[in-house]
């Protein structure tokens, strides 16, 4: 028979082994959960991660009025490949214009603490005429881009660029870029300047962009400042200078762009958001580099023919190519009511929306073979969305009124899908 001491010893050893086994299982489960969370986060940002290279899901398939179906592959190296060097590239093909577009580039990290990178790239692709992008904008991934479906005014953009990213403070991101571009509009357009007619042109630009989040919370992690809590308001500034005769540059012009976003959260899970965007262009500015104020209404005759997908911050009743400005301001207000908790998977949400735009343009006669209006009377639209009705889809209704109200009531109405899906 076993002695009492031996039994006690066996019980203690068994208890320790079970405890260690539980600890190992717990650690393994925690690691698996972290890996799964990181994987879902990567997918939410539009990447399919592999060991050394993350495939960019934005390039898989798109559709627009010029290329029809656009498909390809692209991606960027990850930190397993290198923490100091990153390489990125994509190749896509448009089935209507029968043309490949591509980009390749890379970056070298100079300073870890300030997240300072020097980058270089070469891009041969299309760009929406009248669009304006901030260099410091965070990556935004959507399964499909609603406005892209209906855009018809593109220009071919062949660009060589070098840039420097730098974090002046935890809450101040910056990027400076020198870009040399050759622009060829895909539509019949002539820019007439001092008796010279330009159907295509070279533009050499220097850009400086700042993004300031004065109230967000940051912490130092692995020798790098990371945002831990998003707080508002947030501000973005960008200055662009086009320099004539710098590497064949044809025009002298300057642009200043500004954006402010404020969010007000309420105790009942409701939220209000106000976005102000403004821009001004001075000098010899072709249509490709003016402002279109983000329209999203296709030029069709009936409401149902115009039925598509609403954008995030676009003017749903404003027709594509209806307005161009060399100075403008837009104000958008959204109020998100508390989601209706009907069931675990069914939580629709009502959103009230109101938008206003005002602008103007000088030297309109320089832009030939294209017809558009000025926004100097002020443009208004209001409506609502009911989001997340089924599989992330919802519905939106927007009404155009005020100075640019159209004679046919149906032309003032936009009825569309919405799409909101969070991983």
N, C-alpha and C positions, 0 to 999 in steps of 0.2 A: 504494500500500500504506500501511496505517496504521503510523505510527511506534509504537515500543514505549511511549513516554511516553503517547501518546493512548490506547492499549489499557489501560494501567494505570489511567489516569484514568477511563475508561469502567467498568472493573471496580469501582473504588472507589465511583463514583456509584451503580452498580447495587446494590452491597452495602449502601450507606447506605439506598437506597430500600426494598430488601427488609427491612432491619432496622426502618425506620420503619413499614413495612406490618405486619410481625409485631407490633410494639409496639401499633399501633392495633387489630389483631385481638385481641391479648391483653387490652387494656384494655376493648374492647367485650364480649369473652367474660366478663371479670370482672364488668362492670356487669350483664350479662344474668343471670349466676349470682346476684348479690346481689339483683336484682329478683325472680328466681324464688324464692330462699330467703325473702325478705320476704313474697311472695305466699302461699307454703305456710304460713308462720308465721301469717299473718292467717287463712287457712282453718282452721288448727288451733285458733285462738282463737274460731272460730265467726263470722268475718266474711267477706263477699264484698266486696272493696274496689273502689271506683270512684274517679274523680278527686277528688271532694270529699266523698263520702258512702260509708260502709261499711255495707252491708246486714247485719243481724243474723240469722244462720241459725237462732237459737233459736226464732224466731217463725213459721217456715214451716209446720210441722205437728207437733202433739202429740196425745196421747190421754189422757183420764182418765175416771173413772167418772161424773163429774157433767156434763161438757160433751160427752163422747164425742170426736169429732174437733174439734180446735181449730187454726185456721189463720189466718195473717195476715202482715203485713209490718212491719218495724221496722229501726232502724239509728241511726247516730251520725255526725256530721260528723268529718272527719279534719283533720290539721294543714295539708293543702293548702288547706282552706277557711279555717281560722284557727288560729293557735297560742295565741291568748288566749281564744277563745270556742268552746264546743262546744254543739251542739244534739242532742237525742236524742228519739226518739218511737217508738211502735208502736201498731198497731191489730190486734186479733185477733177472731175470731168463733167461738163455740161452737155446734155444730150440734144439740146436744141441749137446751140451755137457751135457744137462739135469742136470744143476747145478745152485743152487741159489748162488748169491753173495750179500754181504751186507756190510754196514758200519754204525757205530753209534758213536757219539761224542758230545762234548759240549765245551763251553768256558765261562770264567768268566772275566769280564772287571775289571782291576785293577786301571787304570788311564784314565780319560776321555780326558784330553787335549792332551795327547800323544798317544791316542787310543791304550793303552796297554792291551793286552788280554793274558791269559794263557789258552791253549787248550789241550784236550786229546781226542784220537780217537782209535778205533779198526776197522780194515778194512780187509775183506777177499774177494779179487777180482782179476781180471786179469790186467796185465800191459804189454805194448808193450816192447819187448826186444830191448835194444839199444836206448830207448827214454830217454830224459833228460828234466826235468821240473824245473823251478825256483819257489821257495817257494813264492816269493813276487809277482808273476805274477797276474795281475788283472783277474777276472773271464771273460772268453770269451765264449759267447753262440752262437752256430750255430744251425739252424733248423735241419741240419744233418751235420756230420763231414765227409768231402770227403775222407780223407785218411783211416778212420776207416773201410770203406767198403771193402778194399783190404788187410788189415793187416792180416798176417797169423802166425807171430811169437810172441806168448804171453808166459808169465810165470805167474803162480799162485803166488800171493803175499799176505801173511798173516802178517799184520803189526800192532804193538802197538806203538803209538807215543804220545809224549807230546811236545808242542811248546809254544814259547812266541813271540807275535807280539809287535813291539814297533816302534813309530815314533820319531826318534832322532831329527829331524827338520821337518818343513813342507814339505821339498822336499826330505827327506830321509826316506824311509820305510825299515823296517828290520824284519826278522823272524829267530829264531833259533829253531832247532828241534832235538830231540833225538828219533830215531826209531829203533825198534827191529823187524826184518823181517825174515820170513821163505820162501824161494824161491824154487818153483818146476817148471822147464820148461815144457811146454806142448808138446814139440818136443823132438826128440831123440838127446840129447846133454850131453856130459861129459866134465867137466873141470878137466884137469889133472895137478896136482901141486905137485912137489917133490915126484912123485911116488904114490900119493893118487888120486883116481878118485872120483869126486863129481857129482852125478846125481841130487842132491838137496843139499841145503846148507842154513846156517843161516848167516845173515849179520846184524851187529849192526853199525849204522851210526850216526854221529853228523853232522848237516848241519847248515851253517850260510849264509844267503842271504841278499843282500842289493839292493834296487832300488833307483836310484838317478836321479831326474829331476831338474837339476840346474837352468833352465831358465823358468820353469812353474810359473804361478801366483797362489797364495793361499790367502785365507781370513779366518779369525777366525769367525766361525758361531756356535752358541750354544756350546761354549767352545771347539770347535774342528776345526782343520785346514782342509779346503776342497780346492781341486784344482778347480780354476775357469777358467783357460785358459791353454790349453795343448800347451807346447812349446818344441822344440827340440834343441839339441840332448838329448837322454835319455840313461842311462847306468844301467846295471844290473850285479852284481857279485855274485858268489856263491861258497862256499868252502864246500867240503864233505870229511869226514874222517871216513873210516871203521876201526873198532877196533876189532882185533882178541881177542878171549876169553872173551869179554864183553857179557854176557848173551848168551853163546854158539857161538859167532861170529867166523866164520871159516877163514876169510881173513883180511889181512892188506892192504888197498889201500887208496889213496887220489885222489880227483878230484877238478879241478878248472875250473869253467865255466864263460864265459863273453859274454855279448851282448851289442851292441850299435846300436841305431836307430836314423837316421837323416832324417828330412823331409825339403824340400825346396818348399815353396809355391810361385807361380807366380801371377802377377796381372790379368792374363787372366783365372784364376781358374784352371790352370794346376798345377801339383804337381809332384815332384821327391822324391823318398824314397830310402835310402841306409840302408841295415841291415847287420851288421857284427856279426857273432856268432862264438865263439871259445871255445874249451875245451881240457883239457889234463888230463889223468888218469895215475897214477903211482902206481906200486905195483901189488898185486895179484888180478887182476880184471877179473871176469868172463864175458862172452859175454852179459849177461843180463844187465850189468852196463857199457858196452862200448857205443860208439856213432854210430848210423846208418845214421846220417846226413839227416834225413827226406826225404826218397824216396817216390814216389807215382806212380809207374808204375807196374801194375800187370803182372805176368809172364804168358802171353798168346802169341800165335804165330803171330797174325795179328793185324794191327792197330785198326780195328773195334772191335775185341774181347777185346782190352785194353781200349776201349772207356768208360770213367767213368766221375768223377767230379774232376776238378783241386782243389788243396789245396790253402791255402793262401801264405805260404812260403815254399812249398815243391818242390823237384826236380822232375819234371813231367816225364822226360825220364829215371830216375834212377830206376832200378828194385828193388822191395822189397828184402831185404837180400842179395843184390849184394855186398855191402861194409860194413865193420865194422872197426872202428878206435879207438885207445886209445889216439890219438891227432888229432885235425882237426881244420880247419877254413873254414867258408863259407862266401861268399860275394854275396848279392843279390841287384840288381838295378831294380827299377821300375819307369817308367815315365808315369803319368796319364795325358793324354791330356784333354782339356776342353770338357765336355760333349756336344754332339750335341743336340741343342734345337729344335728338330723336332716338338714336340708337348708337351703338359703339362705332359702327361704320358709316352711319348716315348723319352728318352734321353740317347741313347747308348754312351758308352765311350771307346775309344781306349787306351790300356795300352801296352807299350813296356817293355819287361822283359829280363834280362840277369843274369845268375847265375854261380858262380864258387865255387868249393870245392877242398880242398887239405887236405891230412891226411896221417897217417902211423900207423903201429901197430907193437909192439914188442911181442915176444913169441907167434906167431901165432899157433905154434904146440900144445899149451896147450888146444886149443879149438877143440874138437874131434867130429866126426859125423856130421860136418857141413862145407860147402864149401863157401868161400867168398873171395873177392879181397881187395887189399890195394888201397888207394887213393893217393899214393905218386907221381903219374904222373900229377895230376891235372885234374879235371872234369869240363867241360863247357857245358852249354846249353843256348839257346836264343830263343825268340819267342814273341808272342803278344797275347793279350786278347781283345775281343770285348764284353764288359759287358752290362748287363741290356737290352738285346734285347727283352725279353718277360717274364713278371712275375718274374723279378730278374735273369733270366737265360741268359747266354751268351755263347760264344765259345772261346776256347783257342787252339793255335797251338805252339808247342815247338819242337826244333831241337837240337839233341845231336851231338857235334863235338869235335875235338881235340884228345887227347891221348887215350880216351876210346870210340872212334868212332867204331861202330860195322860193320862187313862185309856186312850184309843185310841192305840196306838203310831203309827199313820199320821199323827195330828195333830201329832206331835212331829218330823216329817221335812219338810224343804224340799229339793226337787230342782229346779234351775233352770239356765237359760242364764247365761253371763257374756258380757260384751262389752268388749273392750279393743282400741282401734284408735288408733295413733299416726301422725300425718302427718309 
